[in-house]
C-alpha cells in the first residue's frame, strides 16, 4: 500500500473528511478539526476504505459510496431523473402532511394539558362511572 498522510484542519461543518491522491501516488486525508475524536476516527476509516478500494480510478460515485458504506446491491438499478424527482415530490408531500398532523396533535395535547384539570376528571369519573 502507498503512504497515507493525515492532516486535521478547519473545514465546513458539513464535511467530515477529504482525500487527495498526491503526485507520488501517496494519499493525504484531511479530517475536520470541528468533529469529535470519535467522528474523526469514523471519517478516517471511511477515507481508508476509499483508498484501499482504489476508488480514485472509478467513475460511478453512487457505486463507490455504496460499496464503502457496505450497502451495494447488484439488483439496484439507476432510475431516470424524472422518476426520481416524482418520487421525491411524493415523499416531500407526505412529509409535509405528517408535519401538519404532528403540529395539530401537539396543539391538542397542549390544549388538554392547559384546560383539563384533575377536578374535572374526578367529576367525570364520578358522574359517568368510568375513567376518561
Long-range contacts (C-beta under 8 A, 24 or more apart in sequence): 1-51, 1-52, 2-26, 2-27, 2-51, 3-27, 4-28, 4-29, 4-48, 4-51, 5-29, 6-30, 6-31, 6-44, 7-31, 8-32, 8-33, 8-40, 9-33, 10-34, 16-40, 16-42, 16-43, 16-46, 17-43, 17-44, 17-46, 17-47, 19-47, 19-50, 19-51, 21-56, 27-51
